């Protein structure tokens, strides 16, 4: 199917007839179901429907807006709570433990971060070691690339300088020859 637009080719919107004439009688044809109606008519069962993901996003947006409005109104009308109530709850929870379990919890709390720190230090060392080897490898690669790049450049510069010196020496020789010929031709006074 050719999708490139061609301004000379016209298509009837109702029945999809190519290049309809001036006295064209349109017979509607649905592209979705093939029925005798306009494409995506309300009566068509195969009409375009919004995908579920799109409708789900719309629902979520509406719900978020409603929740934001509800929380905004709740904050403005509600009184601030005292902190003593939340503190008493957490304090009562900590008392619900048995004395033995509290000691075990304290031991784990003391032991945990030390192991974590040791492991993190070990990881840092291995990462820095890997990083150092990578940096060294990259530096070696850069130096070798510099050599491969600069070697041909210096060669071409040397060749061009040699050709310039050769031309200069030829010009100097020609110049001295013309000076001597002029001095011989000129009469001495």
C-alpha positions in Angstrom: 0.0 0.0 0.0 1.4 3.3 -1.1 1.4 5.9 1.7 3.1 8.8 0.0 0.7 11.7 -0.7 0.0 12.5 -4.3 -1.9 15.8 -4.8 -3.4 14.7 -8.1 -4.9 11.5 -6.7 -8.1 12.2 -4.8 -10.1 9.7 -2.6 -13.7 10.0 -1.7 -14.0 10.2 2.1 -17.3 8.4 2.2 -16.6 5.3 0.2 -12.8 5.4 -0.5 -13.3 5.5 -4.3 -10.1 6.6 -6.0 -10.4 9.8 -8.2 -14.2 10.3 -8.0 -15.8 12.1 -10.9 -18.0 15.3 -10.5 -21.2 13.3 -10.7 -20.1 10.6 -8.2 -22.8 8.9 -6.2 -21.2 8.0 -2.8 -22.2 4.6 -1.3 -20.9 4.6 2.3 -18.5 1.8 3.2 -17.1 1.2 6.7 -13.4 0.5 6.7 -13.6 -1.3 10.0 -16.4 -3.8 9.6 -17.2 -3.5 5.9 -20.8 -2.5 6.5 -22.9 0.0 4.6 -22.3 3.0 6.9 -19.7 5.7 7.5 -16.4 4.5 9.0 -16.6 4.4 12.8 -20.3 5.2 13.0 -22.0 4.9 16.4 -23.8 1.8 15.2 -20.6 0.0 14.1 -19.5 -2.7 16.5 -15.9 -2.4 15.3 -15.6 1.3 15.8 -12.5 2.8 17.3 -12.4 2.4 21.0 -9.9 4.1 23.4 -7.4 1.6 24.6 -7.6 0.3 28.1 -4.3 1.8 29.1 -5.5 5.3 28.0 -8.8 5.0 30.0 -6.9 3.7 33.0 -4.5 6.7 32.9 -7.5 9.0 32.7 -9.1 7.3 35.7 -5.8 7.6 37.7 -5.5 11.3 36.8 -9.1 12.0 37.9 -8.6 10.0 41.2 -5.3 11.9 41.9 -7.0 15.2 41.4 -9.9 14.3 43.7 -7.4 13.0 46.4 -5.4 16.2 46.1 -8.5 18.3 46.6 -9.6 16.1 49.5 -6.3 16.3 51.3 -6.1 20.1 50.7 -9.5 20.5 52.3 -8.7 18.1 55.2 -5.4 19.9 56.1 -7.1 23.2 56.2 -10.0 22.0 58.5 -8.2 19.5 60.7 -6.5 20.6 64.0 -2.8 19.8 64.5 -2.2 16.6 66.5 -0.1 16.5 69.6 3.2 14.6 69.4 2.7 13.0 72.8 0.2 10.5 71.4 2.6 9.2 68.8 5.5 9.1 71.3 3.5 7.1 73.8 2.6 4.5 71.1 6.2 3.9 70.1 7.3 3.7 73.7 4.7 1.1 74.5 5.8 -1.0 71.5 9.4 -1.0 72.7 8.3 -2.2 76.1 6.4 -5.1 74.6 9.6 -6.9 73.9 11.0 -9.4 76.4 14.3 -8.4 78.1 16.2 -11.2 76.3 15.0 -10.2 72.8 15.9 -6.5 73.5 19.5 -7.6 74.3 19.7 -9.6 71.0 18.3 -6.6 69.1 21.0 -4.4 70.7 23.8 -6.8 69.8 22.6 -7.0 66.2 22.5 -3.2 66.0 26.1 -3.0 67.3 27.4 -5.7 65.0 25.6 -4.8 61.8 27.1 -1.5 60.8 30.7 -2.6 61.5 30.4 -5.5 59.1 28.8 -3.2 56.6 31.6 -0.7 56.9 34.2 -3.4 56.4 32.5 -4.7 53.3 32.0 -1.2 51.9 35.7 -0.4 52.5 36.7 -3.7 50.8 34.4 -2.8 47.8 35.9 0.6 47.5 39.4 -0.8 47.5 38.6 -3.3 44.7 36.8 -0.6 42.7 39.7 1.7 43.0 42.1 -1.1 42.0 40.0 -1.8 39.0 39.7 1.9 38.3 43.5 2.3 38.5 44.1 -0.5 36.1 41.5 0.9 33.7 43.1 4.4 34.0 46.5 3.0 33.3 45.2 1.0 30.3 43.5 4.1 29.0 46.6 6.2 29.4 48.7 3.6 27.6 46.1 3.6 24.8 46.2 7.4 24.6 50.0 7.5 24.3 50.0 4.9 21.6 47.3 6.8 19.7 49.3 10.0 20.1 52.3 8.2 18.6 50.4 6.8 15.7 48.8 10.2 15.0 51.9 12.4 15.4 54.3 10.1 13.5 52.7 10.7 10.1 52.2 14.3 10.8 55.8 14.9 11.7 56.9 12.9 8.6 54.8 15.1 6.3 56.0 18.2 8.1 59.6 17.1 7.6 59.0 16.3 3.9 57.4 19.7 3.3 60.3 21.5 5.1 62.9 19.6 3.0 61.1 20.6 -0.2 61.0 24.2 1.1 64.7 24.2 1.9 65.4 22.7 -1.6 63.4 25.5 -3.3 65.1 28.1 -1.2 68.6 26.8 -2.1 67.6 26.8 -5.8 66.3 30.4 -5.5 69.4 31.5 -3.7 71.6 29.9 -6.4 69.5 31.6 -9.1 69.7 34.9 -7.3 73.5 34.7 -6.9 73.8 33.8 -10.6 71.7 36.8 -11.7 73.6 39.1 -9.3 77.0 37.9 -10.7 75.8 38.3 -14.3 74.5 41.8 -13.6 77.8 42.8 -11.9 79.8 41.5 -14.9 77.6 43.3 -17.4 77.7 46.6 -15.5 80.7 48.8 -16.2 83.0 49.6 -13.3 83.4 53.2 -12.3 
